[in-house]
Amino acid sequence: MCCSNCWLTIGALMGALGVSMGAFGAHGVESYFANTYEGRTHQVLGQDVPTAEKYLTDYKTAANYQMYHALALVAVGLLSQARPKRSLQMAGFCFVGGIVLFSGGLYVYTLADLKIVGMIPVPIGGTLFIVGWVALAIAACPCGASGAESADS
């Protein structure tokens, strides 16, 4: 099992990477998208939207979700120090997997224009985020928790 300090470290590193990717999205990727996807459009809600605009939005979504879940990993680490539980470990693994598949998938999808990445890993990563939040809620819930779910079990 991963220790609380591992989750804190991974969360901090994912946060640093999230800031870096967000800064790249704010200061570097816009012109790349404009040049690479010039003249192309995507259908969004029945309207043609420039591909560069859609991909920039998707890229920023990836950076935002990476940061949210980096902070969630820090919370998992802090909660694990107070009361280690398997559900916290599950939350941590789901958040890491979600960051890799959802955010990483969106980065690859937008930067390399690989549709298949947007169709398979990204939704799986989103599902892992949801499972992680449910696991975190279970860990935090005092209802019926008599210590039977300790990390050592």
SULZI-V379151 format. One record per residue. PSI is psi in whole degrees, 0 to 359 (999 if undefined). D_CENTER is the distance of its C-alpha to the mean C-alpha in whole Angstrom. Layout:
BEGIN
((PSI/D_CENTER) (PSI/D_CENTER))
END
This chain:
BEGIN
((149/21) (140/19) (165/20) (323/19) (330/20) (315/17) (321/14) (316/16) (313/16) (317/13) (317/11) (318/13) (319/13) (325/9) (316/10) (317/13) (322/11) (318/9) (317/13) (314/14) (323/12) (319/13) (320/17) (320/17) (327/16) (333/18) (353/21) (326/21) (337/19) (313/21) (326/25) (312/23) (316/22) (318/25) (317/27) (321/25) (24/25) (130/28) (353/30) (149/28) (160/26) (147/24) (121/25) (116/23) (41/25) (4/28) (147/28) (124/28) (137/25) (133/25) (320/23) (320/22) (315/21) (315/19) (325/17) (319/17) (316/15) (319/13) (315/12) (325/12) (318/9) (314/7) (319/8) (312/8) (326/5) (317/4) (317/7) (316/7) (339/5) (317/8) (323/10) (322/10) (322/10) (318/13) (318/15) (316/14) (316/16) (317/19) (325/19) (331/20) (321/23) (315/25) (94/24) (133/23) (153/22) (325/21) (330/18) (321/17) (317/16) (317/15) (314/12) (312/11) (320/11) (319/9) (318/6) (312/7) (321/8) (318/5) (313/3) (311/7) (315/8) (297/6) (312/5) (318/8) (318/10) (323/10) (312/11) (315/14) (313/15) (319/15) (328/17) (358/19) (44/19) (97/19) (322/19) (327/18) (323/15) (338/14) (334/16) (295/15) (324/12) (310/10) (327/11) (317/11) (319/7) (321/8) (320/10) (322/9) (313/7) (314/10) (321/12) (317/11) (322/12) (317/15) (321/15) (320/15) (319/17) (318/20) (325/20) (340/21) (125/23) (352/27) (117/28) (11/30) (101/28) (23/31) (4/30) (346/30) (40/26) (157/26) (339/24) (344/27) (999/28))
END
